[in-house]
């Protein structure tokens, strides 16, 4: 979907790059998202205190709760993967919420962004599997009996490819669909207030889709850590 007005596209016009920014809005807004996250991460790390204030207590509770949630699914071995999955969660959530701001484009409304996130999540699950099991990790793909390898190996390969496609298309479809609906309402009504109910629903969808991605990535890691049966 082509947006009639994007803030960064207008800013890039100063450097004569408005055409590039208009063609690749997901890249420019992805970089904006990363800059915001890096800045607030640096700010949070700088302001951490041994005697936490109210804000620090709230964030410590939220992050600690999510970490224990991951450990509940994966076991203690999955604790080392928490920084990656929580980073993906926060990045996707902020990217989704960009779609609620006038003049902003959600990077996750591009299939390129969602595919990159899916490849990182699924790829990391295999890295963890190899780390904990070594070459024995291949048993996850071979089935319970040697005679069944020709049957199970293609099925397992297809199922792991399907994980990438599932994560990619689910997130992209929901966010791009929301963008399309809001854009159509704005064009038909010509007023900002008309699509507000859809935008409010979009905030809920943004959170749910980020959490679903986070949950599935955690489950894939848990599957890679457990012993093959």
N, C-alpha and C positions, 0 to 999 in steps of 0.2 A: 504494500500500500504506500503510495506517495503522499507525503504530508505537505500541505500548503505552506507551512511555516515551522521551521525548526531553529531554535536559538543558536546552536553551534554552527549550523550552516551559514547563518547571517554573519557570525563572527569570523568564520573561515573566509568569507568574501573579502575581508581586509587584506588577506594574503593571496587572493586570487585562486583559492582552492574550494570555492563554493560548489563547483560541479562535482569534485571528488567527494566532498562531505555529503552532498545530496544523494549520490549513488551509493555510498557506504555509510549510512547513518548509524548502523549497528556498531561499526568500528569506532567512530568518534565518541559515541555515547558509552561504549564499553570502556574506553580509556577514561572518560569522565567518572564512571562508576569506580574504576580501580583507584583513581586519584583520590576520590572521596574516602574510600575505605582505607587507603594507606594513611591519609591525613588523620582520620579519626582513630585509627589503630595506633599511630605514633602519639597522638594526644592522650589516648587512654593509658598507654604504657608510661607516659611521662607523669601522669597525674595519679598513678596508683600509690596508695598510702597503706602503711601498716595498720593504721586506724581508719577503716573505711567509712566514708560518709554514706548518705542515703542512696545516691546514684550508684556508687560503687557496689554497695550491698545488693541492689536490685540486679545489676548486670552479673555479679558473681553468682547470684542465685539462679538466674536464667541459664548462664553458660554451664554452671555446675550441674543443673538439672538435665540439660541436654547431654552432657558428658556421661552422666550416670545412665541415661536412657540408652546411649550407644553401648555402654559397657554391659547393660542388661541383655542386649541383643547379641553382642559379639563375644562377651567375656572380657577378661582383663587384657587379653592379647589385642583387642581392638582399640584400646585406649590410645595407642600411638597413632591411629588413623583419625582420631577425633579432630585434630587441627585442620586436616584437609577437608573433611566432610562439613565442618562448621563454616569454613571459609567459602565453600561452594554454596552452602545454604544462604549465607549473608549476601554473597554476590548475586545470586539468583533473585533473592527477595528485593534487594535494592534495584536491580535491573527491571524487575516486574513493576515496581512502584513508580519508575520513571514514566510509565504510560499514563499515570494519573495526573502528571504535571503538564500544563499547556506549554507547547513548544519543545517538549522532550520526547525522545523516542526510546522505547524499551529495547535494549539489546537482545533480550530473549524473544522478541517478535521476529527475529531472523533465525532461520534454521542453522546458519553457520555457527552462531553462538551456542545454541542448545546442543548441537552435535559436538562441539569442542568440550563442553562440560560433561557430556555423556561419555566421550572417549576417555577423559581424565578419570571419571568415577569408575568405569568398568575396567579400564586399564590398570588402575591402582589396585583393584581387587585381585587381579592376576599377579601383580607384583608382590602383594602380601602373601598370596598363596604360595608362590615360589620361595618367598623368604622363610615361611614356616615349615614347608614340606620339602623344599628342594625339588629334585626331579620327580619325586613321588607325587607331586601335584598333578602330574599327567593322569593319575588314576581317577581324578574327578571326571575325566572325559571318556573313560574306557568301559564303564559299566561293571557289574559284579563278577562276570565270568569272561575268561579270555575268548570263548566262542562267540560272545555277544559284542565284541569290539566293533566289527563291521557295521552293526546296527546302531550302537550307542554313540560311536565317535561322530558320525555326521549329525546325529540329532543334537548332541551337546554343542557342537560347533555352531549350528544354526541357532540354538537357543541363546548362546552367548552373543551372537551377532544381533539377535532380536532384542536383547537387553539394551544395546546401544540405540537401536531404532525406537524402542518403546520410550526410553527416557527423552530422546530427541524430539519425537513427534508429539508426545503428550504435552510437553512444556511449550513447544512452539505453537501447537494448535490452539491451546487455551489463550496464550497471550496475544498471538496474532489475531485470533478471532475477536477478542475484546477490543483491540485496536480498530478492527474493521467496523464493528458495531458502533463504537463511539464516533468514528469518522463519518459513517453514514448518517447517524442522528444529527451530527453537527451540520452536515451538508443539507439535509432535508429541512431541519428546523431553523437553522441560522442563528441559534441562541445557545449560549453556553450552559444555561440551567437545565435544558431538556435532557441531556444524557447523564445528569448527576446520579440518578438511581443506578444506571449501568456502571458508572464509575465507582460508586460505593460498593457494588457487588464485585467490581474489579479488584478493590483492595483486599477483599476476602479471598478471591481467587489467587491473587499474588502470593498471599501467605500460604494458602493450601498447596499450591503447586511447588513452592520452594520447599515446604516440609515433605511433600511426597517424594520429591527428588532426593532430599536428604535421607529419608527413610529407606528408599530402595537402594541407594548407594551403600548404606549401612548394612542392609540385608545381604547384598552381594559380597561385601567384605566378610561378613559372618560365614557365608557359605564357603568362601575360599579358605578360611581359617580352620573350619571343622575337618575332621578326618573323612576321607572318601569311604563310602560304604558300598 
